[in-house]
Amino acid sequence: MVESKVILGGLAILFGLFLILQASVMFGGSVAFEKIDMTYAEYAREGFNQLIAASALVAFIVLTLRDQHGAKSDVLLTLLHGALIVETLLVLVSAAMRLNLYIDTYGYTDARLFAYWTIITIGIMLVLLLANVLQRESQGVLMRRSLVVLGVSALIFNYSMPDALSARLNFKRAEAGQRYDLMSIHQLSEEAVPIVVRELQTPHVFGDMKTDSVI
């Protein structure tokens, strides 16, 4: 338990300093984006990659240390575990904000919807981990709950038909006069064909819309 406190305390401080120093870039949204030399795609991908790296590292450390000292721990150790998880949740918020800025600018694709799905799933998993730590439950309970969440989440994403959903959302953006990447239509699968055909036959859809071609 002593070694765990030293490791968690050091990491929590280091992680906290990183969040403080990078706060303007991570949470600044469009204001921060205008000050950096990145495209919208690069800005969103950087946030997503930070989330994946931070989540994997924190989950590995928390699960490994708890396997060593057991589910039972004192208040300080529990708080240190919790602090590290909460800091990771802040990275998740940053990733969601960056992705939202990207989609607000260029619209939806199945890949961007998958990124949203991944962020939401990771968020639920982190909350489950935090609850497991605070309630001092065994990690077996956490694993069973996590498997259920992953299974349900995968089914929801699969049955949402992401290509069709992205097409539907983009045409709504078009009707509202928002920017939309027309090139993404050519990358849609057959599941989106009925929606695309129906909407393209609607004259008002492309009336006043702004379009961009984005790679």
URTA-V113704 format. One record per pair of residues at least 12 apart in sequence whose ideal C-beta (glycine too) atoms are under 10 Angstrom apart, sorted by sequence separation. I is the first residue (numbers start at 1). J is the second residue. D is the distance in Angstrom with one decimal. If there is no record, write none. Layout:
{{I/J/D} {I/J/D}}
This chain:
{{24/36/9.8} {65/77/8.6} {100/112/9.9} {103/115/9.1} {170/182/9.1} {25/38/9.6} {30/43/10.0} {99/112/6.8} {102/115/8.9} {103/116/8.2} {128/141/9.4} {129/142/6.5} {132/145/8.0} {128/142/6.2} {131/145/8.9} {132/146/9.3} {170/184/7.2} {171/185/9.9} {185/199/9.8} {65/80/9.4} {66/81/7.2} {128/143/9.9} {170/185/8.3} {185/200/8.6} {65/81/7.7} {99/115/5.5} {100/116/8.7} {129/145/9.7} {98/115/9.8} {99/116/6.5} {125/142/9.2} {128/145/5.4} {129/146/8.2} {167/184/8.5} {25/43/8.9} {62/80/9.6} {128/146/6.1} {166/184/7.4} {167/185/7.4} {170/188/9.7} {62/81/5.6} {65/84/9.9} {96/115/9.3} {99/118/9.7} {100/119/10.0} {166/185/9.9} {26/46/9.4} {61/81/9.1} {62/82/9.5} {95/115/8.3} {96/116/7.9} {99/119/7.0} {125/145/9.1} {128/148/9.7} {25/46/9.0} {26/47/7.1} {95/116/10.0} {124/145/9.6} {125/146/5.9} {128/149/6.7} {163/184/9.7} {166/187/9.6} {167/188/5.9} {25/47/9.3} {62/84/6.6} {124/146/8.9} {127/149/9.7} {166/188/7.4} {167/189/10.0} {170/192/9.8} {58/81/9.4} {61/84/7.2} {62/85/6.8} {95/118/9.1} {96/119/5.3} {26/50/7.9} {95/119/5.8} {96/120/8.5} {125/149/6.5} {163/187/8.5} {164/188/8.0} {167/191/8.9} {168/192/8.3} {171/195/7.2} {175/199/8.9} {182/206/8.9} {59/84/9.9} {121/146/10.0} {124/149/5.5} {125/150/7.9} {163/188/4.7} {164/189/8.5} {167/192/4.2} {170/195/9.6} {171/196/8.3} {174/199/7.9} {180/205/9.8} {58/84/5.4} {59/85/8.8} {62/88/9.4} {93/119/9.4} {124/150/9.3} {162/188/9.7} {163/189/4.6} {164/190/9.5} {165/191/9.2} {166/192/7.4} {167/193/8.9} {170/196/9.6} {180/206/9.1} {57/84/9.4} {58/85/6.4} {92/119/6.2} {95/122/8.8} {96/123/8.3} {162/189/9.0} {163/190/8.3} {164/191/4.8} {165/192/8.5} {167/194/9.4} {168/195/5.6} {171/198/9.0} {172/199/9.5} {175/202/8.6} {182/209/9.0} {22/50/8.9} {92/120/9.2} {95/123/9.7} {121/149/7.2} {124/152/9.6} {125/153/9.2} {161/189/8.8} {163/191/5.1} {164/192/4.6} {167/195/4.7} {168/196/9.6} {171/199/4.4} {174/202/9.5} {183/211/9.0} {58/87/7.8} {59/88/8.3} {121/150/7.1} {124/153/7.4} {162/191/8.5} {163/192/4.2} {164/193/8.7} {166/195/9.6} {167/196/5.6} {170/199/8.9} {171/200/8.9} {175/204/7.0} {180/209/6.1} {182/211/4.9} {183/212/8.5} {184/213/9.2} {54/84/9.5} {55/85/9.6} {58/88/4.7} {92/122/6.3} {93/123/8.9} {161/191/4.9} {162/192/9.1} {163/193/9.2} {164/194/7.8} {165/195/9.0} {174/204/9.2} {175/205/6.0} {177/207/8.1} {178/208/10.0} {179/209/7.5} {180/210/7.5} {181/211/7.2} {182/212/7.9} {183/213/4.8} {184/214/7.9} {57/88/8.5} {58/89/9.8} {91/122/9.7} {92/123/5.3} {121/152/9.6} {122/153/10.0} {161/192/7.8} {164/195/5.5} {167/198/9.9} {168/199/8.3} {171/202/8.3} {174/205/5.1} {175/206/9.4} {177/208/4.9} {178/209/7.2} {179/210/4.3} {180/211/5.9} {181/212/5.5} {182/213/6.8} {183/214/6.9} {18/50/9.5} {56/88/9.8} {121/153/4.7} {163/195/9.0} {164/196/9.0} {167/199/7.5} {174/206/6.3} {175/207/8.5} {176/208/9.5} {177/209/5.9} {178/210/7.1} {179/211/6.7} {180/212/7.6} {181/213/6.4} {182/214/9.6} {183/215/8.1} {54/87/7.9} {55/88/5.8} {58/91/9.1} {89/122/9.4} {120/153/7.6} {121/154/8.6} {163/196/9.6} {172/205/9.6} {174/207/8.5} {175/208/9.4} {176/209/8.6} {177/210/7.2} {179/212/5.7} {181/214/4.6} {54/88/5.0} {55/89/9.5} {88/122/8.7} {89/123/7.0} {92/126/6.9} {161/195/9.5} {171/205/6.0} {174/208/9.0} {175/209/8.0} {180/214/9.9} {181/215/9.4} {19/54/10.0} {54/89/9.7} {88/123/9.7} {91/126/9.8} {118/153/9.3} {121/156/9.5} {170/205/10.0} {171/206/9.5} {174/209/4.5} {179/214/9.5} {18/54/9.3} {54/90/9.3} {55/91/7.7} {117/153/7.1} {120/156/9.6} {121/157/8.5} {173/209/7.8} {174/210/9.2} {51/88/8.0} {54/91/4.7} {55/92/7.6} {89/126/5.6} {117/154/9.0} {120/157/9.5} {173/210/9.7} {174/211/8.6} {50/88/10.0} {51/89/9.9} {53/91/8.8} {54/92/8.3} {88/126/5.9} {89/127/7.8} {171/209/9.6} {15/54/7.8} {52/91/9.6} {117/156/8.0} {118/157/9.2} {170/209/9.8} {51/91/5.3} {54/94/9.8} {55/95/9.7} {86/126/8.8} {117/157/4.8} {50/91/5.6} {51/92/5.5} {54/95/9.3} {85/126/5.8} {88/129/9.1} {89/130/7.9} {116/157/9.5} {15/57/9.3} {50/92/9.5} {51/93/9.4} {85/127/8.6} {88/130/9.3} {15/58/8.2} {51/94/7.6} {52/95/8.7} {114/157/7.3} {117/160/8.4} {47/91/8.0} {50/94/7.2} {51/95/4.0} {85/129/5.8} {86/130/7.2} {113/157/8.1} {47/92/9.3} {50/95/6.7} {51/96/8.6} {84/129/9.9} {85/130/4.6} {117/162/8.0} {11/57/8.6} {47/93/9.7} {48/94/9.8} {49/95/8.7} {84/130/9.7} {85/131/9.8} {116/162/9.6} {11/58/8.2} {47/94/5.4} {48/95/5.2} {51/98/9.4} {82/129/9.6} {85/132/9.7} {113/160/7.9} {46/94/9.7} {47/95/4.1} {48/96/9.5} {50/98/9.2} {51/99/9.7} {81/129/8.7} {82/130/6.1} {85/133/6.9} {114/162/6.6} {46/95/9.0} {47/96/8.2} {81/130/8.3} {82/131/9.9} {84/133/9.4} {85/134/9.4} {113/162/4.7} {11/61/6.8} {45/95/9.7} {47/97/7.5} {48/98/7.4} {112/162/9.3} {113/163/8.8} {11/62/9.9} {44/95/8.0} {47/98/3.6} {48/99/6.8} {81/132/9.5} {82/133/5.8} {110/161/9.3} {111/162/8.7} {46/98/7.4} {47/99/7.0} {81/133/4.5} {82/134/6.2} {110/162/4.2} {113/165/6.4} {114/166/9.8} {8/61/7.5} {44/97/9.5} {45/98/8.5} {80/133/9.6} {81/134/8.5} {109/162/8.7} {110/163/5.0} {113/166/5.6} {7/61/7.2} {8/62/8.2} {44/98/4.6} {45/99/9.2} {47/101/9.4} {48/102/9.8} {79/133/9.4} {108/162/8.9} {109/163/8.7} {110/164/9.2} {112/166/7.4} {43/98/5.5} {44/99/5.0} {47/102/9.2} {78/133/6.1} {79/134/9.2} {110/165/8.1} {111/166/8.9} {42/98/9.8} {43/99/9.4} {44/100/8.8} {77/133/9.2} {78/134/6.5} {110/166/5.3} {113/169/8.3} {4/61/9.4} {7/64/9.6} {8/65/6.9} {44/101/7.2} {45/102/8.8} {78/135/9.6} {108/165/7.7} {109/166/5.5} {110/167/9.3} {112/169/9.9} {4/62/9.7} {7/65/6.7} {40/98/8.6} {43/101/7.2} {44/102/4.0} {78/136/7.0} {108/166/4.1} {109/167/9.6} {40/99/9.8} {43/102/7.0} {44/103/8.4} {77/136/10.0} {107/166/8.0} {108/167/8.2} {4/64/9.4} {5/65/9.4} {38/98/10.0} {42/102/9.6} {73/133/8.4} {108/168/8.8} {109/169/9.9} {4/65/4.5} {40/101/6.7} {41/102/6.6} {44/105/9.7} {71/132/8.2} {108/169/4.6} {109/170/8.4} {3/65/8.3} {4/66/8.2} {40/102/4.7} {44/106/9.9} {71/133/8.7} {107/169/7.6} {108/170/5.3} {27/90/8.3} {39/102/9.2} {40/103/9.2} {55/118/9.9} {59/122/9.4} {66/129/9.6} {73/136/6.6} {103/166/9.8} {107/170/4.7} {108/171/10.0} {1/65/9.1} {4/68/6.9} {5/69/9.4} {26/90/8.1} {40/104/9.2} {41/105/9.8} {51/115/9.6} {55/119/9.9} {62/126/9.9} {71/135/9.0} {72/136/6.1} {106/170/9.6} {107/171/9.7} {108/172/9.5} {3/68/8.1} {4/69/5.3} {26/91/7.5} {29/94/9.9} {32/97/9.5} {33/98/8.4} {40/105/5.3} {41/106/8.4} {71/136/5.1} {107/172/9.9} {108/173/7.8} {3/69/8.5} {27/93/7.3} {28/94/9.5} {32/98/9.2} {40/106/6.7} {52/118/8.1} {56/122/9.7} {59/125/7.8} {63/129/8.1} {66/132/8.5} {70/136/9.1} {71/137/6.1} {72/138/9.9} {103/169/8.9} {107/173/5.5} {1/68/8.8} {2/69/9.3} {9/76/8.8} {12/79/9.2} {16/83/8.0} {23/90/9.2} {26/93/8.5} {27/94/5.7} {30/97/9.8} {48/115/5.8} {51/118/8.4} {52/119/9.8} {55/122/5.3} {59/126/8.0} {62/129/6.5} {66/133/7.3} {71/138/5.1} {103/170/9.8} {106/173/9.6} {107/174/8.5} {1/69/4.8} {5/73/9.3} {8/76/9.3} {9/77/9.7} {12/80/5.9} {15/83/8.4} {16/84/9.5} {19/87/6.2} {26/94/4.0} {29/97/5.9} {33/101/6.6} {44/112/8.2} {47/115/9.7} {51/119/6.8} {54/122/9.7} {55/123/9.4} {58/126/8.1} {62/130/9.4} {70/138/8.7} {71/139/7.0} {1/70/8.9} {4/73/7.9} {5/74/8.9} {8/77/7.3} {11/80/8.6} {12/81/9.2} {15/84/6.6} {18/87/8.6} {19/88/10.0} {22/91/9.6} {25/94/8.7} {26/95/8.7} {28/97/8.8} {29/98/8.3} {32/101/9.3} {33/102/9.5} {63/132/9.6} {70/139/9.5} {71/140/9.4} {104/173/9.2} {9/79/10.0} {10/80/9.8} {12/82/9.5} {13/83/9.4} {27/97/6.5} {28/98/9.9} {45/115/8.9} {48/118/7.8} {52/122/8.0} {55/125/7.8} {59/129/6.7} {62/132/9.2} {66/136/9.4} {71/141/9.0} {103/173/9.2} {1/72/9.4} {5/76/6.3} {8/79/9.2} {9/80/5.8} {12/83/4.7} {15/86/9.8} {16/87/6.3} {19/90/5.9} {23/94/8.9} {26/97/8.0} {27/98/9.4} {29/100/8.5} {30/101/6.0} {41/112/9.8} {44/115/7.6} {48/119/7.6} {51/122/6.6} {55/126/6.8} {58/129/8.4} {62/133/7.0} {71/142/9.6} {107/178/7.4} {1/73/6.5} {4/76/10.0} {5/77/5.7} {8/80/3.8} {11/83/9.2} {12/84/5.3} {15/87/4.6} {19/91/7.6} {22/94/8.4} {26/98/8.1} {29/101/5.9} {33/105/9.4} {47/119/9.4} {51/123/9.4} {54/126/9.9} {66/138/9.2} {67/139/6.7} {106/178/9.7} {107/179/6.7} {108/180/8.6} {109/181/7.5} {112/184/9.3} {1/74/7.1} {4/77/6.0} {7/80/8.9} {8/81/6.3} {11/84/6.1} {12/85/9.9} {14/87/9.8} {15/88/7.9} {18/91/9.1} {25/98/9.6} {28/101/9.9} {66/139/6.2} {105/178/9.2} {106/179/6.4} {107/180/4.3} {108/181/9.0} {111/184/9.3} {5/79/9.9} {6/80/9.7} {8/82/9.7} {9/83/8.9} {12/86/9.3} {16/90/9.5} {30/104/8.7} {55/129/9.6} {104/178/8.0} {105/179/6.4} {106/180/7.5} {107/181/5.4} {109/183/9.7} {110/184/8.7} {1/76/9.1} {2/77/9.3} {5/80/6.2} {8/83/7.7} {9/84/9.6} {12/87/6.8} {15/90/9.1} {19/94/8.6} {29/104/9.8} {30/105/8.8} {104/179/8.7} {106/181/4.9} {107/182/9.2} {109/184/5.0} {1/77/5.9} {4/80/7.8} {5/81/9.9} {8/84/6.1} {11/87/8.9} {15/91/8.7} {63/139/6.4} {66/142/9.2} {105/181/9.4} {108/184/7.9} {111/187/9.0} {4/81/8.5} {7/84/9.8} {62/139/9.5} {107/184/7.0} {110/187/8.0} {106/184/8.5} {109/187/7.1} {110/188/7.6} {63/142/8.2} {109/188/8.7} {110/189/7.9} {63/143/9.3} {110/191/9.7} {110/192/8.8} {59/146/9.9} {107/211/9.4} {106/211/9.8} {107/212/8.6} {109/214/9.1} {106/212/6.0} {105/212/8.2} {106/213/9.7} {107/214/8.7} {106/214/5.1} {105/214/8.7} {102/214/9.4} {41/214/7.2} {40/214/8.1} {41/215/7.9} {39/214/8.8} {39/215/9.4}}
